[in-house]
């Protein structure tokens, strides 16, 4: 039971900071927060993502490119232009790495105001950090795993961020339903997105990219991350921006 709880904490902890910080803040800037709060969130993202840590700068820039070029040959990740999920994720990894290492030219519109903490990113993204987190996971499993099948969860812990990426960037462009017609293949993966904390409402998000609430178009579309953001906004930790009210296609 301890292993299951551990995986659930890693899944939703890492996912929350991916969607809250990397996606809604770094890429789309749907809210603002102080520089102190931003630095703390960088650290919390590293803590919960562990061996899967993603740079806010690399993610934010790449995700803006995804929206600009969705399902075209210039999209960093698209089932339409990749033969398999593995080739898509490898290409995504390469582009993400090239952005962080400034190996490719990126138009200024994709980098404007994207948060970056170079020294911390260099540490959190280093092999030393990733291997240390991986070793910590293995030690945790050695201590708490009580059956052989529980070890099947170790690869999930080690590669959780890529798994999250596969669910949205691959499956949410193939399966699901749509509320809005679009030039791309984005879909809402689940009617109630308990799995991806609102990220699964991908069609809604592609229609209203600057909107804090990815759900809310239909009665059952509850965006869990947005509800947490409302609490943080009420506490004065973040300030959410006004966003358009979605108009559903009937």
Residue pairs with C-beta under 8 A, 6 or more apart in sequence:
2 144
3 141
3 144
3 145
3 146
3 150
3 153
4 150
4 153
6 140
6 144
6 157
7 153
7 156
7 157
10 48
10 50
10 157
10 160
11 156
11 160
12 197
13 48
14 48
14 49
14 50
14 52
14 160
14 161
14 164
15 164
15 196
15 197
15 199
16 48
16 197
16 225
16 228
17 41
17 44
17 45
17 48
17 49
18 45
18 49
18 54
18 59
18 161
18 164
18 199
19 196
19 197
19 198
19 199
19 225
20 41
20 225
20 228
20 229
21 41
21 42
21 45
21 56
22 45
22 54
22 56
22 59
22 60
22 63
23 59
23 63
23 199
24 30
24 31
24 212
24 225
24 229
25 31
25 33
25 41
25 56
25 115
26 56
26 57
26 59
26 60
26 63
26 114
26 115
27 59
27 60
27 63
27 64
27 114
28 63
28 209
28 210
29 113
29 210
29 241
30 210
30 211
30 212
30 240
30 241
30 243
31 212
31 229
31 233
31 238
31 239
31 240
31 241
32 238
32 239
32 241
33 41
33 237
33 238
33 239
37 237
37 238
38 115
39 117
39 120
42 56
42 115
42 117
42 120
42 124
43 120
45 53
45 54
45 56
46 53
46 120
46 124
46 129
49 160
49 161
50 133
50 136
50 137
50 157
51 129
51 130
51 131
51 133
51 134
51 137
51 157
51 158
52 158
52 159
52 160
52 161
52 162
53 124
53 125
53 129
53 130
53 161
54 96
54 161
55 96
55 100
55 116
55 121
55 124
55 125
56 114
56 115
56 116
56 117
56 121
57 99
57 100
57 111
57 114
57 115
57 116
57 121
58 96
58 97
58 99
58 100
59 96
60 114
60 115
61 99
61 106
61 110
61 111
61 114
62 76
62 92
62 95
62 96
62 99
64 109
64 110
64 114
65 74
65 75
65 76
65 95
65 106
65 110
66 75
66 76
66 77
66 169
67 206
67 209
68 74
68 110
69 75
69 76
70 78
70 183
70 184
70 186
70 206
71 78
71 80
71 81
71 173
71 183
71 184
71 185
72 78
72 81
73 81
75 81
76 91
76 92
76 95
76 96
77 88
77 89
77 91
77 92
77 165
77 169
77 170
78 88
78 169
78 173
78 185
79 85
79 88
79 169
79 170
79 173
79 174
79 185
80 173
80 185
82 88
82 91
85 166
85 170
88 169
88 170
89 162
89 165
89 166
92 165
92 169
93 162
95 104
97 103
98 104
99 106
100 121
100 125
123 129
134 158
137 154
137 157
137 158
138 154
141 150
141 151
141 154
145 151
156 163
164 196
164 199
167 189
167 195
167 196
167 199
167 200
168 189
168 196
168 199
168 200
168 202
171 189
172 186
172 187
172 188
172 189
172 199
172 200
172 202
173 184
173 185
173 186
173 187
173 202
174 185
174 187
175 187
175 189
176 187
176 188
176 189
176 190
176 200
176 202
176 203
177 187
177 188
177 191
177 203
178 186
178 187
178 188
178 203
178 249
179 188
179 203
179 204
179 207
179 217
179 218
179 246
179 248
179 249
180 203
180 204
180 206
180 207
180 248
180 249
181 249
182 203
182 206
182 207
184 206
186 202
186 203
186 205
186 206
187 202
187 203
188 200
188 201
188 202
188 203
188 204
188 221
189 195
189 196
189 200
189 201
189 202
190 196
190 200
191 218
191 220
191 221
192 220
192 221
192 222
193 199
193 200
193 201
193 215
193 221
193 222
193 223
193 224
194 224
197 223
197 224
197 225
198 213
198 214
198 215
198 223
198 224
198 225
198 226
199 205
199 214
199 225
201 214
201 215
201 217
201 221
201 223
204 211
204 214
204 215
204 216
204 217
204 221
204 246
205 211
205 214
207 246
208 243
208 244
208 246
210 241
210 243
210 244
211 243
211 244
211 246
212 226
212 229
212 240
212 241
212 243
213 223
213 226
213 243
214 223
214 225
214 226
215 221
215 222
215 223
215 226
216 222
216 223
216 226
216 246
217 246
217 248
218 248
229 238
229 240
230 240
232 238
233 239
233 240
